[in-house]
Amino acid sequence: MRVAVVHDWLVTNAGAEKVLKAILDIYPNSDIFSLVNFLNREDKRSILKNRVIKTSFIQKLPFSKKYFRNYLPLFPKAIESFDLTKYDLIISSSWAVAKGVKTHNRQLHICYSHTPIRYAWDLYDEYIANLKQPKKFLVEQTLRYIRTWDINTTNRVDYFIANSKFVKERIKRIYKRDAKVIYPPVNVFKFILYLEKEDFYLTASRLVSYKKTKLIVEAFNKMPNKKLIVVGAGEEFNNIKKIAKSNIKLLGYQKDNLLISYMQRAKGFIYGAVEDFGIVPIEAMACGTPVIALNKGGTAETIIDGVTGVHFNNQNIDSIIDAVDRFEILDFNFRDISTYAKKFSTQRFKNEFSEYIDKLVKKKITFQ
């Protein structure tokens, strides 16, 4: 069986790339297609095993390495430019346009959807809110075009797989399609259980607005007797550093071994974002560390309130403070939390994914 794997773009080694790596492990002889490939040498080696990637014309456009997102109006044409006619099975790993590749009726196209295009759908109003004319007009027209194209290409997908129930509901609402839920792979065995917790809380993420790290810091500013360590770099770093009081320590970017050490020793891990799934809270739980997180999105599904952590219902200071207060009167079993996190392992993903694909392939062959 000839297999093509289509990924939106290869720029960083984030959650979607962990899914891609696992899919490539399952189908080692597959061919890979992506709008652009600007991974560094180390990530090319670890994710792609130095395999050749077939990229679109956007790869060669001026300044594309730094500003490829500015070519958003060309993304539909670029993804449609791939000739996949010789493949039997097409797997798209899509959070933008990968699901829109052109197919024919003798092929089986399965889309692993990280989410429908956020900035064209759920984050549309937020995305355009602070733009000024004429840029706002141009962006609005582009996103309307992307939305129309996104809906019109939905029928190119035979089956959707969602990375969470949260995304499954979004697929149903936007595309009017059902989806099978298979949670993403998490390298839980890299995050080893540690029972000696210390008297500090930890949060770790890219320091960008939707991650709500600034909100967590503002909440701990009002809890001066509680220590918070912040790991991560990004555009909000300097602003957060300016407002952080003496009980809060910003460490910036940290390598995995140091991040894991903090995760293992923290009394609790705090996460404020609405995530499609949310890998980092799972990694914290693998260390035996309970998580305080928003009761919305992926973390509403993966954290068991009162058992593996505590939920808060609103992205505001009071809600976080209330959650921390409740957290501190609970008695958590660190071993049980770590055992629970193992259910999200990479091998579990590979087993579920390959079994589901095999079933659909057999079904396709039967009806041909």
Backbone hydrogen bonds in HBPLUS format (Angstrom, degrees):
<---DONOR---> <-ACCEPTOR-->    atom                        ^
c    i                          cat <-CA-CA->   ^        H-A-AA   ^      H-
h    n   atom  resd res      DA  || num        DHA   H-A  angle D-A-AA Bond
n    s   type  num  typ     dist DA aas  dist angle  dist       angle   num
A0088-ASP N   A0002-ARG O   2.86 MM  86  5.23 144.3  1.99 130.4 141.4     1
A0089-LEU N   A0002-ARG O   3.06 MM  87  6.33 169.7  2.07 160.1 162.3     2
A0031-ASP N   A0003-VAL O   3.00 MM  28  6.48 157.9  2.05 153.7 156.1     3
A0004-ALA N   A0089-LEU O   2.93 MM  85  6.39 158.8  1.98 160.1 167.1     4
A0091-ILE N   A0004-ALA O   2.87 MM  87  6.28 165.5  1.89 164.9 169.6     5
A0005-VAL N   A0031-ASP O   2.78 MM  26  6.10 166.8  1.80 169.0 173.0     6
A0033-PHE N   A0005-VAL O   2.85 MM  28  6.20 156.0  1.90 159.3 162.7     7
A0006-VAL N   A0091-ILE O   2.83 MM  85  6.21 158.7  1.88 147.7 154.7     8
A0093-SER N   A0006-VAL O   2.69 MM  87  6.04 166.4  1.71 170.2 173.7     9
A0007-HIS N   A0033-PHE O   2.86 MM  26  6.22 166.4  1.88 167.2 169.1    10
A0035-LEU N   A0008-ASP O   2.99 MM  27  5.92 153.5  2.06 141.1 145.6    11
A0010-LEU N   A0036-VAL O   3.01 MM  26  6.01 164.6  2.03 143.4 148.0    12
A0038-PHE N   A0010-LEU O   2.67 MM  28  5.92 165.5  1.69 177.3 176.4    13
A0017-GLU N   A0014-ALA O   3.10 MM   3  5.39 124.6  2.42 103.4 117.3    14
A0018-LYS N   A0014-ALA O   3.15 MM   4  6.54 136.8  2.34 146.2 158.7    15
A0018-LYS N   A0015-GLY O   3.08 MM   3  5.14 130.1  2.34  96.9 110.4    16
A0019-VAL N   A0015-GLY O   3.21 MM   4  6.63 148.8  2.31 146.7 154.6    17
A0020-LEU N   A0016-ALA O   2.97 MM   4  6.28 158.1  2.02 143.0 149.3    18
A0021-LYS N   A0017-GLU O   2.88 MM   4  6.04 162.0  1.91 143.6 147.8    19
A0022-ALA N   A0018-LYS O   3.17 MM   4  6.37 157.8  2.23 140.3 145.6    20
A0023-ILE N   A0019-VAL O   2.98 MM   4  6.29 156.8  2.04 153.9 160.6    21
A0024-LEU N   A0020-LEU O   2.87 MM   4  6.15 158.2  1.92 156.1 162.4    22
A0025-ASP N   A0021-LYS O   2.95 MM   4  6.21 139.6  2.11 141.6 152.8    23
A0026-ILE N   A0022-ALA O   3.13 MM   4  6.44 144.6  2.26 141.2 150.0    24
A0026-ILE N   A0023-ILE O   3.12 MM   3  5.10 121.0  2.48  93.1 107.5    25
A0027-TYR N   A0023-ILE O   2.93 MM   4  6.23 151.1  2.01 147.0 155.6    26
A0030-SER N   A0027-TYR O   3.13 MM   3  5.54 164.4  2.16 120.3 121.4    27
A0054-LYS N   A0032-ILE O   2.93 MM  22  6.17 176.3  1.93 158.0 157.6    28
A0034-SER N   A0054-LYS O   3.02 MM  20  6.37 155.4  2.08 151.7 155.4    29
A0056-SER N   A0035-LEU O   3.13 MM  21  4.86 155.6  2.20 114.3 121.8    30
A0044-LYS N   A0040-ASN O   2.93 MM   4  6.16 158.0  1.98 158.5 165.7    31
A0045-ARG N   A0041-ARG O   3.07 MM   4  6.25 151.1  2.15 143.3 150.6    32
A0046-SER N   A0042-GLU O   2.96 MM   4  6.27 159.2  2.01 148.3 153.8    33
A0047-ILE N   A0043-ASP O   2.82 MM   4  5.68 168.6  1.83 151.1 155.0    34
A0048-LEU N   A0044-LYS O   3.02 MM   4  5.11 132.2  2.25 117.5 131.4    35
A0050-ASN N   A0044-LYS O   3.21 MM   6  5.60 175.6  2.22 130.6 129.8    36
A0049-LYS N   A0045-ARG O   3.17 MM   4  4.50 128.7  2.45 106.8 115.1    37
A0051-ARG N   A0048-LEU O   3.01 MM   3  5.54 154.2  2.08 114.5 121.5    38
A0059-GLN N   A0056-SER O   3.15 MM   3  5.91 153.8  2.22 119.6 124.7    39
A0060-LYS N   A0057-PHE O   3.17 MM   3  5.73 146.2  2.29 111.6 119.0    40
A0061-LEU N   A0058-ILE O   3.13 MM   3  5.15 163.2  2.16 106.9 112.2    41
A0064-SER N   A0061-LEU O   3.22 MM   3  5.54 150.1  2.31 138.7 133.3    42
A0067-TYR N   A0063-PHE O   2.86 MM   4  5.85 162.4  1.89 159.8 165.0    43
A0068-PHE N   A0064-SER O   2.94 MM   4  4.16 114.7  2.38 133.0 123.5    44
A0070-ASN N   A0067-TYR O   2.92 MM   3  5.59 152.0  2.00 120.1 128.0    45
A0071-TYR N   A0068-PHE O   2.97 MM   3  5.55 162.3  2.00 116.6 122.4    46
A0072-LEU N   A0069-ARG O   3.12 MM   3  5.48 139.1  2.30 120.6 119.2    47
A0074-LEU N   A0071-TYR O   2.79 MM   3  5.49 150.4  1.88 125.4 134.6    48
A0075-PHE N   A0072-LEU O   2.97 MM   3  5.16 157.9  2.02 112.1 119.2    49
A0078-ALA N   A0074-LEU O   2.91 MM   4  6.07 155.9  1.97 156.7 164.7    50
A0079-ILE N   A0075-PHE O   2.90 MM   4  6.10 162.9  1.93 162.2 164.4    51
A0080-GLU N   A0076-PRO O   3.03 MM   4  6.15 150.2  2.12 145.1 153.7    52
A0081-SER N   A0078-ALA O   3.19 MM   3  5.15 148.1  2.30  95.5 105.0    53
A0087-TYR N   A0084-LEU O   3.14 MM   3  5.76 169.8  2.15 124.0 127.1    54
A0108-LEU N   A0088-ASP O   3.01 MM  20  6.36 159.5  2.06 154.7 160.9    55
A0090-ILE N   A0108-LEU O   2.83 MM  18  6.12 169.3  1.84 161.2 161.6    56
A0110-ILE N   A0090-ILE O   2.87 MM  20  6.29 159.7  1.91 169.1 172.7    57
A0092-SER N   A0110-ILE O   3.03 MM  18  6.43 153.9  2.10 142.7 151.1    58
A0112-TYR N   A0092-SER O   2.73 MM  20  6.00 160.1  1.76 171.0 177.6    59
A0094-SER N   A0112-TYR O   3.02 MM  18  6.24 154.6  2.09 149.2 157.3    60
A0114-HIS N   A0094-SER O   2.95 MM  20  6.00 156.1  2.00 142.1 149.8    61
A0100-GLY N   A0097-VAL O   2.88 MM   3  5.54 164.1  1.90 125.5 130.9    62
A0107-GLN N   A0104-HIS O   3.04 MM   3  5.75 164.6  2.07 124.5 128.6    63
A0158-ASP N   A0109-HIS O   2.84 MM  49  5.29 148.1  1.95 140.2 150.9    64
A0159-TYR N   A0109-HIS O   3.32 MM  50  6.81 153.3  2.40 150.6 155.4    65
A0111-CYS N   A0159-TYR O   2.91 MM  48  6.34 160.1  1.95 165.3 169.2    66
A0161-ILE N   A0111-CYS O   2.73 MM  50  6.00 153.9  1.80 165.9 161.8    67
A0113-SER N   A0161-ILE O   2.66 MM  48  5.88 158.1  1.71 170.7 176.2    68
A0120-ALA N   A0117-ILE O   3.23 MM   3  5.52 143.8  2.37 105.3 115.6    69
A0121-TRP N   A0117-ILE O   3.15 MM   4  6.25 129.4  2.42 147.4 161.1    70
A0121-TRP N   A0118-ARG O   3.08 MM   3  5.27 141.2  2.24 103.9 115.0    71
A0123-LEU N   A0118-ARG O   2.84 MM   5  5.39 161.6  1.87 144.9 144.5    72
A0124-TYR N   A0121-TRP O   3.17 MM   3  5.25 166.4  2.19 113.3 115.0    73
A0127-TYR N   A0123-LEU O   2.81 MM   4  5.85 151.5  1.89 153.4 161.9    74
A0128-ILE N   A0124-TYR O   3.15 MM   4  6.43 151.5  2.24 153.8 159.3    75
A0129-ALA N   A0125-ASP O   3.06 MM   4  5.82 125.3  2.37 139.3 152.2    76
A0131-LEU N   A0128-ILE O   3.20 MM   3  5.40 165.7  2.22 112.8 117.0    77
A0136-LYS N   A0132-LYS O   2.94 MM   4  5.29 150.5  2.03 118.2 125.3    78
A0138-LEU N   A0134-PRO O   3.16 MM   4  6.53 162.7  2.20 156.6 161.0    79
A0139-VAL N   A0135-LYS O   2.90 MM   4  6.12 161.2  1.94 156.0 161.1    80
A0140-GLU N   A0136-LYS O   2.89 MM   4  6.06 162.8  1.92 152.4 157.4    81
A0141-GLN N   A0137-PHE O   3.02 MM   4  6.24 161.8  2.05 150.7 155.0    82
A0142-THR N   A0138-LEU O   2.98 MM   4  6.17 156.6  2.04 144.5 151.3    83
A0143-LEU N   A0139-VAL O   2.89 MM   4  6.09 166.0  1.91 156.8 159.8    84
A0144-ARG N   A0140-GLU O   3.00 MM   4  6.16 149.4  2.09 145.1 153.4    85
A0145-TYR N   A0141-GLN O   3.07 MM   4  6.28 154.0  2.14 143.1 149.9    86
A0146-ILE N   A0142-THR O   2.89 MM   4  6.20 155.9  1.95 148.3 155.6    87
A0147-ARG N   A0143-LEU O   2.88 MM   4  6.02 156.9  1.93 144.2 150.1    88
A0148-THR N   A0144-ARG O   3.05 MM   4  6.26 164.6  2.08 147.6 151.2    89
A0149-TRP N   A0145-TYR O   2.96 MM   4  6.16 167.1  1.98 152.8 156.7    90
A0150-ASP N   A0146-ILE O   2.77 MM   4  5.87 155.5  1.83 147.4 155.1    91
A0151-ILE N   A0147-ARG O   3.03 MM   4  6.28 159.3  2.08 152.5 155.9    92
A0152-ASN N   A0148-THR O   2.97 MM   4  6.14 165.2  2.00 151.3 156.1    93
A0153-THR N   A0149-TRP O   3.02 MM   4  6.12 133.8  2.24 147.2 157.1    94
A0154-THR N   A0151-ILE O   3.19 MM   3  5.38 165.4  2.21 109.8 114.0    95
A0156-ARG N   A0153-THR O   3.02 MM   3  5.51 163.5  2.05 115.5 120.1    96
A0157-VAL N   A0154-THR O   3.09 MM   3  5.83 167.9  2.10 121.5 125.2    97
A0180-LYS N   A0160-PHE O   3.07 MM  20  6.45 161.0  2.11 145.0 143.7    98
A0162-ALA N   A0180-LYS O   2.70 MM  18  5.91 153.5  1.77 143.6 153.1    99
A0182-ILE N   A0162-ALA O   3.01 MM  20  6.27 161.3  2.05 170.4 175.0   100
A0168-LYS N   A0164-SER O   2.97 MM   4  6.22 152.1  2.04 142.5 151.2   101
A0169-GLU N   A0165-LYS O   2.96 MM   4  6.22 154.8  2.02 149.1 153.5   102
A0170-ARG N   A0166-PHE O   3.26 MM   4  6.53 146.0  2.38 134.2 143.4   103
A0170-ARG N   A0167-VAL O   3.06 MM   3  4.86 115.4  2.50  90.5 106.7   104
A0171-ILE N   A0167-VAL O   2.84 MM   4  6.13 156.1  1.90 155.5 161.3   105
A0172-LYS N   A0168-LYS O   3.02 MM   4  6.27 156.3  2.07 146.2 152.6   106
A0173-ARG N   A0169-GLU O   2.96 MM   4  6.15 155.2  2.03 143.4 150.0   107
A0174-ILE N   A0170-ARG O   2.91 MM   4  6.03 163.1  1.94 152.5 156.5   108
A0175-TYR N   A0171-ILE O   2.80 MM   4  5.32 144.8  1.92 136.0 147.4   109
A0176-LYS N   A0172-LYS O   3.03 MM   4  4.44 128.9  2.30 108.9 119.0   110
A0186-VAL N   A0344-PHE O   3.02 MM 158  5.83 131.5  2.26 150.6 163.0   111
A0188-VAL N   A0186-VAL O   2.73 MM   2  5.40 136.1  1.92 108.2  94.0   112
A0190-LYS N   A0187-ASN O   3.15 MM   3  5.81 163.2  2.17 118.0 123.3   113
A0191-PHE N   A0188-VAL O   3.10 MM   3  5.39 148.7  2.20 104.8 113.8   114
A0194-TYR N   A0287-CYS O   3.11 MM  93  5.83 153.6  2.18 139.0 134.4   115
A0198-GLU N   A0265-ARG O   2.63 MM  67  5.47 165.1  1.65 167.3 161.9   116
A0200-PHE N   A0198-GLU O   2.96 MM   2  5.87 136.8  2.15 103.7  91.9   117
A0267-LYS N   A0200-PHE O   2.89 MM  67  5.83 159.3  1.94 165.4 171.0   118
A0201-TYR N   A0227-LYS O   2.86 MM  26  6.09 164.5  1.89 143.2 147.9   119
A0229-ILE N   A0201-TYR O   2.85 MM  28  6.21 154.5  1.92 147.9 155.3   120
A0202-LEU N   A0268-GLY O   2.99 MM  66  6.41 154.1  2.06 156.4 164.4   121
A0270-ILE N   A0202-LEU O   2.79 MM  68  6.13 160.9  1.82 158.4 164.7   122
A0203-THR N   A0229-ILE O   3.01 MM  26  6.46 151.1  2.09 165.1 171.4   123
A0231-VAL N   A0203-THR O   2.94 MM  28  6.33 166.0  1.96 157.2 161.9   124
A0205-SER N   A0231-VAL O   3.13 MM  26  6.68 146.5  2.25 160.5 165.0   125
A0208-VAL N   A0206-ARG O   2.97 MM   2  5.75 129.6  2.23 106.6  91.7   126
A0207-LEU N   A0233-ALA O   3.00 MM  26  5.38 171.1  2.01 117.4 120.4   127
A0236-GLU N   A0207-LEU O   2.94 MM  29  5.27 160.8  1.98 155.0 153.6   128
A0211-LYS N   A0208-VAL O   3.12 MM   3  5.81 149.0  2.22 120.3 128.8   129
A0212-LYS N   A0209-SER O   3.07 MM   3  5.65 159.1  2.12 117.7 123.8   130
A0216-ILE N   A0212-LYS O   3.21 MM   4  6.57 152.2  2.29 143.6 150.3   131
A0217-VAL N   A0213-THR O   2.98 MM   4  6.32 158.7  2.03 153.5 159.1   132
A0218-GLU N   A0214-LYS O   2.91 MM   4  6.18 155.9  1.96 148.5 155.4   133
A0219-ALA N   A0215-LEU O   2.98 MM   4  6.25 147.1  2.09 143.9 152.7   134
A0220-PHE N   A0216-ILE O   3.02 MM   4  6.36 155.2  2.08 148.2 154.5   135
A0221-ASN N   A0217-VAL O   2.84 MM   4  6.11 132.3  2.07 144.1 158.1   136
A0222-LYS N   A0219-ALA O   3.08 MM   3  5.44 144.2  2.21 103.9 113.7   137
A0223-MET N   A0220-PHE O   3.02 MM   3  4.73 159.5  2.06  97.9 103.8   138
A0226-LYS N   A0223-MET O   2.93 MM   3  5.67 163.9  1.96 132.2 133.8   139
A0228-LEU N   A0247-ASN O   3.02 MM  19  6.45 158.6  2.07 155.6 159.8   140
A0249-LYS N   A0228-LEU O   2.91 MM  21  6.35 160.8  1.94 161.0 167.4   141
A0230-VAL N   A0249-LYS O   2.85 MM  19  6.13 166.0  1.87 160.8 162.3   142
A0251-LEU N   A0230-VAL O   2.89 MM  21  6.07 176.3  1.89 172.7 172.2   143
A0232-GLY N   A0252-GLY O   2.82 MM  20  4.68 155.5  1.88 107.7 111.8   144
A0237-PHE N   A0234-GLY O   3.14 MM   3  5.62 169.0  2.15 119.9 123.1   145
A0240-ILE N   A0236-GLU O   2.94 MM   4  6.08 161.8  1.97 162.9 168.3   146
A0241-LYS N   A0237-PHE O   2.88 MM   4  6.09 158.5  1.92 153.0 159.8   147
A0242-LYS N   A0238-ASN O   3.07 MM   4  6.27 146.7  2.18 143.2 151.0   148
A0243-ILE N   A0240-ILE O   3.19 MM   3  5.43 127.9  2.48 100.3 112.8   149
A0244-ALA N   A0240-ILE O   3.00 MM   4  6.03 136.3  2.20 151.3 163.3   150
A0248-ILE N   A0245-LYS O   3.00 MM   3  5.71 160.5  2.04 127.7 130.6   151
A0258-LEU N   A0255-LYS O   3.10 MM   3  5.66 125.4  2.42 113.2 125.7   152
A0259-LEU N   A0255-LYS O   3.00 MM   4  6.23 165.2  2.02 158.5 163.3   153
A0260-ILE N   A0256-ASP O   2.83 MM   4  5.95 166.7  1.85 158.2 161.3   154
A0261-SER N   A0257-ASN O   3.18 MM   4  6.27 150.2  2.28 131.3 139.2   155
A0262-TYR N   A0258-LEU O   3.07 MM   4  6.41 157.0  2.13 150.8 155.5   156
A0263-MET N   A0259-LEU O   2.88 MM   4  6.17 159.0  1.93 151.7 158.4   157
A0264-GLN N   A0260-ILE O   2.84 MM   4  6.03 156.5  1.89 152.6 158.3   158
A0265-ARG N   A0261-SER O   3.18 MM   4  6.36 151.7  2.27 142.7 149.3   159
A0266-ALA N   A0262-TYR O   2.95 MM   4  5.91 137.3  2.14 150.3 159.6   160
A0269-PHE N   A0290-PRO O   2.94 MM  21  6.32 159.6  1.98 153.0 159.8   161
A0292-ILE N   A0269-PHE O   2.72 MM  23  6.06 162.5  1.75 160.6 166.0   162
A0271-TYR N   A0292-ILE O   2.86 MM  21  6.26 156.7  1.92 165.4 169.3   163
A0298-GLY N   A0275-GLU O   2.71 MM  23  5.47 171.1  1.72 148.5 151.8   164
A0282-ILE N   A0279-ILE O   2.99 MM   3  5.35 125.0  2.30 108.7 123.0   165
A0283-GLU N   A0279-ILE O   3.10 MM   4  6.46 152.6  2.17 151.3 159.8   166
A0284-ALA N   A0280-VAL O   3.00 MM   4  6.34 154.1  2.07 154.3 161.2   167
A0285-MET N   A0281-PRO O   3.04 MM   4  6.29 158.0  2.09 143.7 149.1   168
A0286-ALA N   A0282-ILE O   2.91 MM   4  6.19 145.5  2.03 146.9 156.8   169
A0287-CYS N   A0284-ALA O   3.02 MM   3  5.26 135.0  2.23 101.4 113.7   170
A0289-THR N   A0284-ALA O   3.13 MM   5  5.45 153.7  2.21 146.7 139.8   171
A0288-GLY N   A0285-MET O   2.77 MM   3  4.86 155.2  1.83 107.2 114.6   172
A0291-VAL N   A0308-THR O   3.15 MM  17  6.63 154.7  2.22 136.2 139.2   173
A0310-VAL N   A0291-VAL O   2.82 MM  19  6.34 148.3  1.92 144.3 152.8   174
A0293-ALA N   A0310-VAL O   2.97 MM  17  6.52 151.8  2.06 157.9 166.5   175
A0312-PHE N   A0293-ALA O   2.97 MM  19  6.15 139.5  2.13 136.4 143.3   176
A0295-ASN N   A0312-PHE O   2.85 MM  17  5.69 152.2  1.93 156.1 154.4   177
A0300-ALA N   A0297-GLY O   3.16 MM   3  5.66 147.2  2.27 110.8 119.9   178
A0301-GLU N   A0298-GLY O   2.96 MM   3  5.37 142.9  2.10 108.2 118.9   179
A0302-THR N   A0298-GLY O   3.11 MM   4  6.38 149.6  2.20 149.1 158.4   180
A0303-ILE N   A0299-THR O   3.29 MM   4  5.71 149.8  2.39 131.8 135.4   181
A0307-VAL N   A0304-ILE O   2.96 MM   3  5.41 162.0  2.00 132.7 136.5   182
A0308-THR N   A0304-ILE O   2.92 MM   4  5.21 158.8  1.97 142.7 149.8   183
A0306-GLY N   A0309-GLY O   2.65 MM   3  5.54 151.0  1.73 164.2 167.1   184
A0320-ILE N   A0316-ASN O   3.27 MM   4  6.56 155.3  2.33 150.7 157.2   185
A0321-ILE N   A0317-ILE O   2.97 MM   4  6.23 164.5  1.99 158.6 163.2   186
A0322-ASP N   A0318-ASP O   2.92 MM   4  6.08 163.0  1.95 150.6 155.0   187
A0323-ALA N   A0319-SER O   3.09 MM   4  6.24 151.4  2.17 138.1 145.8   188
A0324-VAL N   A0320-ILE O   2.95 MM   4  6.25 156.3  2.00 152.5 158.5   189
A0325-ASP N   A0321-ILE O   2.97 MM   4  6.22 160.4  2.01 151.6 157.0   190
A0326-ARG N   A0322-ASP O   2.99 MM   4  6.24 156.0  2.05 146.0 152.3   191
A0327-PHE N   A0323-ALA O   2.82 MM   4  5.95 154.1  1.89 145.9 154.1   192
A0328-GLU N   A0324-VAL O   3.10 MM   4  6.29 149.3  2.19 147.7 153.6   193
A0329-ILE N   A0326-ARG O   3.23 MM   3  5.61 154.8  2.29 108.1 115.3   194
A0330-LEU N   A0327-PHE O   3.20 MM   3  5.48 161.8  2.23 109.2 114.7   195
A0337-ILE N   A0333-ASN O   3.05 MM   4  6.37 153.7  2.12 152.5 160.6   196
A0338-SER N   A0334-PHE O   3.07 MM   4  6.30 159.5  2.12 147.2 151.8   197
A0339-THR N   A0335-ARG O   2.93 MM   4  6.19 159.7  1.97 151.9 157.9   198
A0340-TYR N   A0336-ASP O   2.91 MM   4  6.07 156.8  1.96 145.9 152.2   199
A0341-ALA N   A0337-ILE O   3.11 MM   4  6.38 151.7  2.19 145.0 151.8   200
A0342-LYS N   A0339-THR O   3.16 MM   3  5.39 139.6  2.33 102.1 113.0   201
A0343-LYS N   A0340-TYR O   3.20 MM   3  5.97 163.6  2.23 119.7 123.8   202
A0344-PHE N   A0341-ALA O   3.08 MM   3  5.89 168.6  2.10 123.9 126.9   203
A0345-SER N   A0342-LYS O   3.12 MM   3  5.33 148.5  2.22 123.1 120.4   204
A0349-PHE N   A0345-SER O   3.19 MM   4  6.54 154.9  2.26 142.7 148.8   205
A0350-LYS N   A0346-THR O   2.97 MM   4  6.32 164.4  2.00 155.2 158.7   206
A0351-ASN N   A0347-GLN O   2.94 MM   4  6.15 159.8  1.98 151.2 156.3   207
A0352-GLU N   A0348-ARG O   2.97 MM   4  6.17 173.7  1.98 156.5 157.9   208
A0353-PHE N   A0349-PHE O   2.80 MM   4  5.83 170.2  1.81 160.9 164.4   209
A0354-SER N   A0350-LYS O   2.98 MM   4  5.89 167.1  2.00 144.0 148.2   210
A0355-GLU N   A0351-ASN O   3.03 MM   4  6.02 158.9  2.07 145.8 152.2   211
A0356-TYR N   A0352-GLU O   3.05 MM   4  6.14 158.1  2.10 144.5 150.4   212
A0357-ILE N   A0353-PHE O   2.95 MM   4  6.18 165.4  1.97 155.6 159.7   213
A0358-ASP N   A0354-SER O   2.92 MM   4  5.98 163.6  1.94 146.7 151.7   214
A0359-LYS N   A0355-GLU O   3.09 MM   4  6.25 153.6  2.16 141.2 148.0   215
A0360-LEU N   A0356-TYR O   3.09 MM   4  6.40 155.2  2.15 147.5 153.7   216
A0361-VAL N   A0357-ILE O   2.85 MM   4  6.10 154.3  1.91 155.7 163.5   217
A0362-LYS N   A0358-ASP O   2.99 MM   4  6.19 165.0  2.01 150.6 154.0   218
A0363-LYS N   A0359-LYS O   3.03 MM   4  6.23 152.1  2.11 140.6 148.8   219
A0364-LYS N   A0360-LEU O   2.91 MM   4  6.10 152.5  1.98 144.1 151.1   220
A0365-ILE N   A0361-VAL O   2.94 MM   4  6.24 161.5  1.98 154.3 158.7   221
A0366-THR N   A0362-LYS O   2.97 MM   4  6.13 155.3  2.03 146.0 152.7   222
A0367-PHE N   A0363-LYS O   3.26 MM   4  6.49 148.1  2.37 143.2 149.8   223
A0368-GLN N   A0365-ILE O   3.26 MM   3  5.25 154.5  2.33  99.7 107.3   224
